[in-house]
Amino acid sequence: MSQHSENAEKYWKANLRLIIGSLCVWAFVSYGCGILFRPLLSGIAVGGTDLGFWFAQQGSILTFIVLIFFYAWRMNKLDKQFGLDEE
């Protein structure tokens, strides 16, 4: 296997780990905190409502926005690490 294809494989594996990790966080916050664990979070008040409802209405959206910026930042680091940056 050549050095180029070996680097491409490592880059792709790192990219997939980042995507899968981000999707797991998103699913946990959206489905876990907003739906599955809502009864457990109902006793915690946030902004006049319970925490489970807050995650379903606001928290999942805010988490998704944070994940977008995290993914872009981390991909820039991966690009630099593998010599694929745009500079």
Secondary structure, DSSP 4 states (H G I P E B T S, - for coil): --HHHHHHHHHHHHHHHHHHHHHHHHHIIIIIIIIITHHHHTTSEETTEEHHHHIIIIIHHHHHHHHHHHHHHHHHHHHHHTT----
